[in-house]
Amino acid sequence: MTLWDGRFNQKTDDLVAKFSESISFDKRLYAHDISGSIAHVTMLAECGIITDNDAGSIIKELTNIQSEIEAGSFQFDEQYEDIHMNIENALINRLGDTGAKIHTARSRNDQIATDTRLYLRDEIDQINNLLNQLKLSIVDVAAKHLHVIMPGFTHLQHAQPVLFAHHLLAYTEMFHRDGCRLNDCRKRINKLPLGSGALAGTSLLINRDMVADLLKFDGVTRNSMDAVSDRDYFIEFLSTLSIFMMHMSRLSEDVIYWVSQECSFIELSDTFCTGSSLMPQKKNPDVAELTRGKTGRVYGDLFSLLTMMKGLPLCYNRDMQEDKEPLFDAIDTVKLILSVYAPMIRNIKVNESIMKNAASDPDLMATDLAEWLVNRNIPFRTAHKKVGTLVGYCQENGITLDQVSLDQIKELIPECNEECLLLFDPEKSINSRNITGGTSGEQVKKQIEFWKTELNADI
């Protein structure tokens, strides 16, 4: 028996039933479906649409069903398609006509929109908590290695000396913005669609605001057609996860390069690596590589939804059943990555001497000489050209900038004096950049203290 038997004279083909079912994946919404139903039934009784006794019986049995699901004893059945109909059918089997009253003044269209909003609220909160753990791991490593110097890169070439902590904290900023986007998305999710019916609302005098209060929504949706056909909040959420995954992929690229033999800036714990089935010496940064690969997977989940929604007329269309699998996949992927990445970062070993040696190439302080000239009232473009000429001279003569004599440097840059010869020191270079947002030890320490306070306040 289906819930639409009154219209049909023939049984649904078994293959069509299998093709149509979603219970195999949307059963994870059971708790949110039940909490939404309990609030709905409570409101129906308050409005006098069903009796208090009927509401009490339904709520009691819904609670029992939830306990059975969580105990693994509830039998889901594909013939009832989805989580809503499986629960409703169980109620009807147990309570008869009383159980059938649960669907008064609602449709599966507004029911699934409510379930997924409740579900995404919880998932956003969980993801943000995991994201905070990753940020705390990064801040912890930065604090422990506050004075470690490394070369900063542009175009994957050594550019200027920076603090390793400064480099790490750049990702904290990115992940903070990801968290802000998740919170902004949550605000738009947190409107109640229940009461919109299939598309036009209901003639029964229900109290949508009461349900919104019971379920801790900020308010109700204004347009019933938009409420049941909108999946913007899915797409916005997956867009945010995609941006986060882009940031994770960039961090992974850094980690993969840092652990390579050509670089050897850091070492990963054995517990977060695997080896080769052929080459005994191998130790591979699998977590970082898989994260980089899974970024494309989350992008695919987003584009799956965008493609599905782009041609749909108002209101609900069955195509929209395809929205949940990419949503669930992206959530599961992101949560797994966050769970494994935070402890991996916290347990890295930093090869301080290798980093500093790489950052000690005098060429990385060429900009320091140019800015020294700027402080002597020489236009930057002129100073840039003069220092560039000096760099070219050193390369042609097989010497480094810190090996140039005062006479040689003055021949090319007359404005120079003995002070210029002392500029090619990575520690001096770093500490000279003592402006807000700069890489000096003082500024990076302030960044660390800020994040410690910020993150401890959030968790």
C-alpha angles and dihedrals in degrees: 000000000000129000092250100050093125092074099042132072097188133057118251111261111257092234091051089050090053091045092051101044122110099170089099089071109013093058086091085075092065097110093048092045091052095046089050091049093049091053091046094050091046089055093047090056092046089053092049093243092121129015125264089241092055091047091050092050092049094047092048092051092045088055090050091050091051091052090050092050091050091047091051094240099108113102114223114203125204092212088071090057104209146024093268096055094042091056094041093049090051090052092050092048090052102036105023115206091359090061091050090062092072092084094056113132096003143084132209084249095066091032095061091043088055094045094051093047090052090046095049092049089058094043093051090053091049094046091049090052090051090046090054089053090055091049090049090051091052093047091048092053091045092052093049092051100036096140099041111122124209137166114267114222139223119175084004088290127117107269115163136340115268136169114264087227090056091054092049094047090057086072091049087059091050093048091047090057089048089055091049090052090051090052092048090050090050090058091058092044092053099084121104117240096178110117093042090102118198091326111311106053122240138288090223112100100243128164108235093175090059091055090047090054093047091051094041096243118156091232143313131289114263101216122047095204093052092044096060099036100041119106095159089115091058091050095045090049093050090045088056092048089049092054089048091051090050088056091047090051091052091050088048091052089054093047092048091051094043093055095046118109089242089062110017093180093142141012125218123221114260088239090069098045139065133207137226127276088220110026113060094198097058125114110178129198092228098161091057093043094048090048089053089050095045090055088076089050093057090045087053091053089054094048091047089060095042091051093046094051102040098085103033119120120213129308133023118326126184089239085078091072083077090067097082104059095058089043093052092043093054092047093049091047095050095045092050092049092049092048093055101033099058095059091041091057092044091056101047119126115224119216097212099178094051091050094048093046090054090049094049097076102123091222088072088066095053089106089055089061091048091051090047087059091047088057086058090059096262114141111252095238090053091047090048091054093047093051091044089056090051091050090051091049091052093049092049091050097042097243134118126239093256090054094060115111122230091250092052094048093046090051089061099029110026092186092067125103137176091290090068092063090063096055097085096085119111094212092052090045093053096045092048088066093074099149129115107285092015128129099247117126091246093053095044090050088055090051091052093049090048093052094045090055094042096049097043087054091053100051 
